[in-house]
Amino acid sequence: MLALPSPVTDLVGLSRTELAAQLAAFGAEPFRARQLWHWIYHRGATDFAAMSNLAKGLRDRLADTYAIGRPAVVRAQISADGTRKWLLRFADGQEAETVHIPEEDRGTLCVSSQVGCTLNCTFCHTGTQLLVRNLTAAEIVGQIMLARDALGEWPSAKDDRQVTNIVLMGMGEPLYNYDNVAAALKTVMDPEGLAISRRKITLSTAGVVPMIARVGAELGVNLAVSLHAVTDELRDRLVPLNRKYPIADLLDACRRYPGASNARRITFEYVMLKGVNDSQAEARELVRLLKGIPAKVNLIPFNPWPGAPYECPTGAAINAFSDIVFAAGYSAPVRTPRGRDISAACGQLKSDSLRPRRTVPSAAADSV
Ligand code: SAH
């Protein structure tokens, strides 16, 4: 008679405490958890057989019970500028994107926190996708593990790493999935594992004001805020979350953000939309609003997607805006979208591959 495969538990994404509890229940000595952690997050091992400091019998028993998994790659693309985009599929068939952006002196991995998004920002392609669920801590960590595999980045301590920085700027609103994001980031920051310091991690939010202080106090990562407008009237339209947490409240939370200083500034993202928010008067108002906040501004030319109700301003309009912000003493680089030749806006890789599918009740919606 054929034995059915026994259900396996994936060890990736468990906290150290959870990993220790799994191993204790399994009868292994406590220090084995530390050894396993090292194999998983420092060495990138996916096969228990490679764990040479564990007895053969233990390795076999571990392999029968556990897996060290990775999300499945549905599509992997490399752009002419070196940007890589992966469309990943998780165990339940849901998909999300991860993007690697190489630069001269660093490499940034843009990680998703949800499948889809509930915020429905009108310029954002991800908001057009109906299906939404939170990613688990394992699925968030899994994106980084997968990128490390693909870039040949093990062991962790290697010099000239290509994944030096992490930005939570992919699909989803990380502060509507705080617990899983926090758990994932703690694993990512663990110095005996992936070892990416909080100073190299940036969490981007559309402005979930009540959660912002916790990010600073509990995680201490860099904060980015998707501002995009200087009046509530316009921001209500672009970022509907503004109706709940208006600009003044959002900026107050930024003023109080623990750890923000001139050396560690809060990034304000501002997507440039032609004729909507790109005037020089708005640039001046932006400068006035940011007064007193250790800030830098990222100007993001609108990245178009089919059917989008916006256009990207001219280079001259973007530069004129940038010059005003810069003259007021803020860094205001124009962040030209990378990897445009392989797919444009974030979320589009996923939409391109979308099959008709059933909408399930949203797990994320009730955390609003
Ligand atoms: N929900 C979070 C993180 C995801 S969005 C947030 O709102 O910050 C990451 C960034 O991409 C945000 O600044 C978002 O406003 C921007 N963005 C989304 N769609 C875009 C588009 N089509 N063109 C340019 N930037 C876009």
Residues whose N, C-alpha, C, O or C-beta is under 5 A from the ligand:
A	BS01	SAH	F123 C124 H125 L168 M169 G170 G172 E173 P174 S204 T205 A206 S226 E269 V271 I300 P301 F302 N303 A345
